Amino acid sequence: MCDGYKKAEEKEIQMTAVPKKKGTRILGLDNATNTTGYAIFENGELLTYGIKKTSKNDPIRKAAELKQWLVGMLKLWEIDYLALENVQYQGNPQTLITPAKLLGILENAAFEVTNLEPIVVYASTWKSHCQIEGKTRAAQKEDAQNFVKRKFNIVATQDACDAICLTIYAVNQIKLNQMVTFIS
């Protein structure tokens, strides 16, 4: 990890002071059991971003820690919508089962707090929306970092950049759905 991204990770772990709410807030997560990227947008503008690292050693405790953190974030930031990254099969059943369990736990926790179903997005969907390219996962992660650097002038970790990109997609979907609702 180069120095710029190491410093970005250190900065991202520190919590930002919560500004007074002025509109619709969306929290997007690049959810994972070890390091979860997050981004919060309000009225389409990026408020904050970062990573949450779990400190526990086994999947159940990691999921419980992340669930408690998510509930705290939803309440503290007065989140209106939550976007989560969907799971995908990568050839090993265990790499699908553990993330799928975590996704279900986070969906349920979010529903209990917000009474709304979270927006669950496939990585390929938000990558297409943000025009993230690359043949390998590593190349796509680097392109997401470059996208965030161009759009926001931010140097951030891969997990935070993925969360920012996912949340950009969710913001646009919510705007589109609200337009359709108003027109109907």
Short mmCIF file of the C-alpha atoms (twelve columns), coordinates in Angstrom:
data_MODEL
# 
_entry.id   MODEL 
# 
loop_
_atom_site.group_PDB 
_atom_site.id 
_atom_site.type_symbol 
_atom_site.label_atom_id 
_atom_site.label_alt_id 
_atom_site.label_comp_id 
_atom_site.label_asym_id 
_atom_site.label_seq_id 
_atom_site.Cartn_x 
_atom_site.Cartn_y 
_atom_site.Cartn_z 
_atom_site.pdbx_PDB_model_num 
ATOM 1   C CA . MET A 1   0.000   0.000   0.000   1 
ATOM 2   C CA . CYS A 2   1.518   3.312   -1.020  1 
ATOM 3   C CA . ASP A 3   1.906   6.136   1.515   1 
ATOM 4   C CA . GLY A 4   -0.987  8.209   0.123   1 
ATOM 5   C CA . TYR A 5   -3.462  5.380   0.566   1 
ATOM 6   C CA . LYS A 6   -2.031  4.384   3.971   1 
ATOM 7   C CA . LYS A 7   -2.591  7.968   5.176   1 
ATOM 8   C CA . ALA A 8   -6.075  7.872   3.641   1 
ATOM 9   C CA . GLU A 9   -6.879  4.730   5.637   1 
ATOM 10  C CA . GLU A 10  -5.711  6.335   8.876   1 
ATOM 11  C CA . LYS A 11  -7.884  9.402   8.177   1 
ATOM 12  C CA . GLU A 12  -10.905 7.308   7.194   1 
ATOM 13  C CA . ILE A 13  -10.994 5.425   10.470  1 
ATOM 14  C CA . GLN A 14  -11.490 8.688   12.378  1 
ATOM 15  C CA . MET A 15  -15.155 9.681   12.681  1 
ATOM 16  C CA . THR A 16  -16.284 13.004  11.280  1 
ATOM 17  C CA . ALA A 17  -18.459 15.342  13.366  1 
ATOM 18  C CA . VAL A 18  -22.081 15.034  12.301  1 
ATOM 19  C CA . PRO A 19  -23.425 18.211  10.669  1 
ATOM 20  C CA . LYS A 20  -27.024 19.345  11.151  1 
ATOM 21  C CA . LYS A 21  -29.314 17.483  8.787   1 
ATOM 22  C CA . LYS A 22  -30.566 19.544  5.821   1 
ATOM 23  C CA . GLY A 23  -32.079 16.917  3.543   1 
ATOM 24  C CA . THR A 24  -32.174 13.294  2.476   1 
ATOM 25  C CA . ARG A 25  -29.234 11.242  3.700   1 
ATOM 26  C CA . ILE A 26  -28.049 8.046   2.077   1 
ATOM 27  C CA . LEU A 27  -25.497 5.687   3.583   1 
ATOM 28  C CA . GLY A 28  -23.788 3.274   1.217   1 
ATOM 29  C CA . LEU A 29  -21.691 0.330   2.338   1 
ATOM 30  C CA . ASP A 30  -19.137 -1.796  0.574   1 
ATOM 31  C CA . ASN A 31  -19.963 -4.399  3.205   1 
ATOM 32  C CA . ALA A 32  -17.387 -7.001  4.214   1 
ATOM 33  C CA . THR A 33  -16.522 -8.917  7.357   1 
ATOM 34  C CA . ASN A 34  -13.052 -7.376  7.824   1 
ATOM 35  C CA . THR A 35  -13.090 -3.872  6.324   1 
ATOM 36  C CA . THR A 36  -16.306 -2.140  5.295   1 
ATOM 37  C CA . GLY A 37  -16.193 1.012   3.231   1 
ATOM 38  C CA . TYR A 38  -18.888 3.611   3.807   1 
ATOM 39  C CA . ALA A 39  -20.064 6.852   2.235   1 
ATOM 40  C CA . ILE A 40  -22.785 9.274   3.289   1 
ATOM 41  C CA . PHE A 41  -24.432 11.644  0.837   1 
ATOM 42  C CA . GLU A 42  -26.964 14.361  1.640   1 
ATOM 43  C CA . ASN A 43  -29.054 15.809  -1.184  1 
ATOM 44  C CA . GLY A 44  -26.637 14.238  -3.656  1 
ATOM 45  C CA . GLU A 45  -23.499 15.744  -2.062  1 
ATOM 46  C CA . LEU A 46  -20.786 13.656  -0.404  1 
ATOM 47  C CA . LEU A 47  -20.720 14.429  3.344   1 
ATOM 48  C CA . THR A 48  -18.240 11.873  4.614   1 
ATOM 49  C CA . TYR A 49  -16.651 8.548   3.787   1 
ATOM 50  C CA . GLY A 50  -14.325 6.048   5.376   1 
ATOM 51  C CA . ILE A 51  -13.809 2.524   6.537   1 
ATOM 52  C CA . LYS A 52  -14.916 0.451   9.505   1 
ATOM 53  C CA . LYS A 53  -12.580 -2.369  10.488  1 
ATOM 54  C CA . THR A 54  -13.931 -5.154  12.652  1 
ATOM 55  C CA . SER A 55  -11.825 -6.163  15.618  1 
ATOM 56  C CA . LYS A 56  -13.356 -9.579  16.319  1 
ATOM 57  C CA . ASN A 57  -11.880 -12.894 15.165  1 
ATOM 58  C CA . ASP A 58  -14.807 -15.029 14.045  1 
ATOM 59  C CA . PRO A 59  -17.596 -14.341 11.524  1 
ATOM 60  C CA . ILE A 60  -20.462 -14.224 14.056  1 
ATOM 61  C CA . ARG A 61  -18.735 -11.686 16.291  1 
ATOM 62  C CA . LYS A 62  -17.596 -9.671  13.256  1 
ATOM 63  C CA . ALA A 63  -21.205 -9.545  11.991  1 
ATOM 64  C CA . ALA A 64  -22.493 -8.545  15.434  1 
ATOM 65  C CA . GLU A 65  -19.900 -5.754  15.678  1 
ATOM 66  C CA . LEU A 66  -20.734 -4.470  12.188  1 
ATOM 67  C CA . LYS A 67  -24.468 -4.630  12.927  1 
ATOM 68  C CA . GLN A 68  -24.032 -2.534  16.091  1 
ATOM 69  C CA . TRP A 69  -21.882 -0.047  14.191  1 
ATOM 70  C CA . LEU A 70  -24.482 0.183   11.393  1 
ATOM 71  C CA . VAL A 71  -27.352 0.788   13.814  1 
ATOM 72  C CA . GLY A 72  -25.290 3.539   15.452  1 
ATOM 73  C CA . MET A 73  -24.507 5.132   12.070  1 
ATOM 74  C CA . LEU A 74  -28.147 5.015   10.960  1 
ATOM 75  C CA . LYS A 75  -29.274 6.769   14.133  1 
ATOM 76  C CA . LEU A 76  -26.374 9.193   14.572  1 
ATOM 77  C CA . TRP A 77  -26.438 10.412  10.966  1 
ATOM 78  C CA . GLU A 78  -30.270 10.235  10.685  1 
ATOM 79  C CA . ILE A 79  -29.986 8.099   7.551   1 
ATOM 80  C CA . ASP A 80  -33.030 7.943   5.283   1 
ATOM 81  C CA . TYR A 81  -31.804 5.236   2.886   1 
ATOM 82  C CA . LEU A 82  -29.187 2.507   3.048   1 
ATOM 83  C CA . ALA A 83  -27.454 0.956   0.049   1 
ATOM 84  C CA . LEU A 84  -25.606 -2.336  0.465   1 
ATOM 85  C CA . GLU A 85  -23.454 -4.276  -1.967  1 
ATOM 86  C CA . ASN A 86  -24.939 -7.607  -2.976  1 
ATOM 87  C CA . VAL A 87  -22.914 -10.798 -2.758  1 
ATOM 88  C CA . GLN A 88  -21.608 -12.741 -5.709  1 
ATOM 89  C CA . TYR A 89  -20.347 -16.267 -6.089  1 
ATOM 90  C CA . GLN A 90  -16.605 -16.407 -6.759  1 
ATOM 91  C CA . GLY A 91  -16.053 -20.161 -7.018  1 
ATOM 92  C CA . ASN A 92  -15.849 -21.005 -3.309  1 
ATOM 93  C CA . PRO A 93  -19.112 -21.598 -1.397  1 
ATOM 94  C CA . GLN A 94  -17.659 -20.185 1.850   1 
ATOM 95  C CA . THR A 95  -16.859 -16.876 0.138   1 
ATOM 96  C CA . LEU A 96  -20.564 -16.670 -0.675  1 
ATOM 97  C CA . ILE A 97  -22.087 -17.987 2.558   1 
ATOM 98  C CA . THR A 98  -20.378 -15.677 5.073   1 
ATOM 99  C CA . PRO A 99  -21.002 -12.450 3.075   1 
ATOM 100 C CA . ALA A 100 -24.608 -13.553 2.393   1 
ATOM 101 C CA . LYS A 101 -25.215 -14.029 6.112   1 
ATOM 102 C CA . LEU A 102 -23.711 -10.599 6.807   1 
ATOM 103 C CA . LEU A 103 -25.878 -9.010  4.109   1 
ATOM 104 C CA . GLY A 104 -29.006 -10.503 5.693   1 
ATOM 105 C CA . ILE A 105 -28.021 -9.272  9.150   1 
ATOM 106 C CA . LEU A 106 -27.359 -5.747  7.850   1 
ATOM 107 C CA . GLU A 107 -30.602 -5.682  5.814   1 
ATOM 108 C CA . ASN A 108 -32.591 -6.709  8.875   1 
ATOM 109 C CA . ALA A 109 -30.872 -4.200  11.164  1 
ATOM 110 C CA . ALA A 110 -31.480 -1.389  8.673   1 
ATOM 111 C CA . PHE A 111 -35.131 -2.313  8.295   1 
ATOM 112 C CA . GLU A 112 -35.602 -2.310  12.066  1 
ATOM 113 C CA . VAL A 113 -34.137 1.206   12.346  1 
ATOM 114 C CA . THR A 114 -35.470 2.892   9.189   1 
ATOM 115 C CA . ASN A 115 -38.581 0.818   8.324   1 
ATOM 116 C CA . LEU A 116 -37.294 0.839   4.751   1 
ATOM 117 C CA . GLU A 117 -35.913 -1.973  2.681   1 
ATOM 118 C CA . PRO A 118 -32.254 -1.311  1.912   1 
ATOM 119 C CA . ILE A 119 -31.199 -0.863  -1.699  1 
ATOM 120 C CA . VAL A 120 -29.086 -3.912  -2.559  1 
ATOM 121 C CA . VAL A 121 -26.778 -3.344  -5.513  1 
ATOM 122 C CA . TYR A 122 -24.588 -5.728  -7.477  1 
ATOM 123 C CA . ALA A 123 -21.006 -4.533  -7.886  1 
ATOM 124 C CA . SER A 124 -21.358 -4.875  -11.654 1 
ATOM 125 C CA . THR A 125 -24.327 -2.460  -11.570 1 
ATOM 126 C CA . TRP A 126 -22.606 0.393   -9.735  1 
ATOM 127 C CA . LYS A 127 -19.395 -0.190  -11.692 1 
ATOM 128 C CA . SER A 128 -21.315 0.133   -14.944 1 
ATOM 129 C CA . HIS A 129 -23.098 3.258   -13.680 1 
ATOM 130 C CA . CYS A 130 -19.788 4.925   -12.748 1 
ATOM 131 C CA . GLN A 131 -18.070 3.539   -15.869 1 
ATOM 132 C CA . ILE A 132 -15.506 1.629   -13.833 1 
ATOM 133 C CA . GLU A 133 -13.385 -0.479  -16.137 1 
ATOM 134 C CA . GLY A 134 -10.708 -3.116  -15.903 1 
ATOM 135 C CA . LYS A 135 -10.401 -6.800  -16.684 1 
ATOM 136 C CA . THR A 136 -9.305  -7.791  -13.183 1 
ATOM 137 C CA . ARG A 137 -10.748 -6.984  -9.785  1 
ATOM 138 C CA . ALA A 138 -7.545  -5.111  -8.900  1 
ATOM 139 C CA . ALA A 139 -7.777  -3.001  -12.067 1 
ATOM 140 C CA . GLN A 140 -11.427 -2.187  -11.324 1 
ATOM 141 C CA . LYS A 141 -10.593 -1.169  -7.744  1 
ATOM 142 C CA . GLU A 142 -7.823  1.102   -9.025  1 
ATOM 143 C CA . ASP A 143 -10.207 2.611   -11.598 1 
ATOM 144 C CA . ALA A 144 -12.769 3.279   -8.833  1 
ATOM 145 C CA . GLN A 145 -10.054 5.102   -6.875  1 
ATOM 146 C CA . ASN A 146 -9.190  7.137   -9.975  1 
ATOM 147 C CA . PHE A 147 -12.893 7.926   -10.530 1 
ATOM 148 C CA . VAL A 148 -13.251 9.236   -6.951  1 
ATOM 149 C CA . LYS A 149 -10.032 11.233  -7.294  1 
ATOM 150 C CA . ARG A 150 -11.322 12.875  -10.511 1 
ATOM 151 C CA . LYS A 151 -14.845 13.516  -9.231  1 
ATOM 152 C CA . PHE A 152 -14.130 14.618  -5.638  1 
ATOM 153 C CA . ASN A 153 -10.363 15.224  -5.548  1 
ATOM 154 C CA . ILE A 154 -10.153 12.611  -2.786  1 
ATOM 155 C CA . VAL A 155 -7.417  10.032  -2.254  1 
ATOM 156 C CA . ALA A 156 -9.145  7.190   -0.431  1 
ATOM 157 C CA . THR A 157 -8.817  3.460   0.141   1 
ATOM 158 C CA . GLN A 158 -10.352 0.959   -2.260  1 
ATOM 159 C CA . ASP A 159 -13.112 0.084   0.203   1 
ATOM 160 C CA . ALA A 160 -14.120 3.724   0.716   1 
ATOM 161 C CA . CYS A 161 -14.002 4.406   -3.038  1 
ATOM 162 C CA . ASP A 162 -16.200 1.392   -3.749  1 
ATOM 163 C CA . ALA A 163 -18.679 2.675   -1.145  1 
ATOM 164 C CA . ILE A 164 -18.651 6.156   -2.686  1 
ATOM 165 C CA . CYS A 165 -19.312 4.747   -6.157  1 
ATOM 166 C CA . LEU A 166 -22.061 2.421   -4.892  1 
ATOM 167 C CA . THR A 167 -23.712 5.337   -3.107  1 
ATOM 168 C CA . ILE A 168 -23.559 7.516   -6.215  1 
ATOM 169 C CA . TYR A 169 -25.578 4.810   -7.971  1 
ATOM 170 C CA . ALA A 170 -28.057 4.650   -5.064  1 
ATOM 171 C CA . VAL A 171 -28.458 8.454   -4.988  1 
ATOM 172 C CA . ASN A 172 -29.343 8.422   -8.674  1 
ATOM 173 C CA . GLN A 173 -31.777 5.521   -8.256  1 
ATOM 174 C CA . ILE A 174 -33.543 7.283   -5.391  1 
ATOM 175 C CA . LYS A 175 -33.815 10.487  -7.436  1 
ATOM 176 C CA . LEU A 176 -35.190 8.503   -10.380 1 
ATOM 177 C CA . ASN A 177 -37.724 6.667   -8.191  1 
ATOM 178 C CA . GLN A 178 -38.865 9.903   -6.555  1 
ATOM 179 C CA . MET A 179 -39.379 11.468  -9.998  1 
ATOM 180 C CA . VAL A 180 -41.435 8.476   -11.100 1 
ATOM 181 C CA . THR A 181 -43.459 8.638   -7.871  1 
ATOM 182 C CA . PHE A 182 -44.150 12.349  -8.311  1 
ATOM 183 C CA . ILE A 183 -45.193 11.863  -11.933 1 
ATOM 184 C CA . SER A 184 -47.532 8.909   -11.246 1 
# 
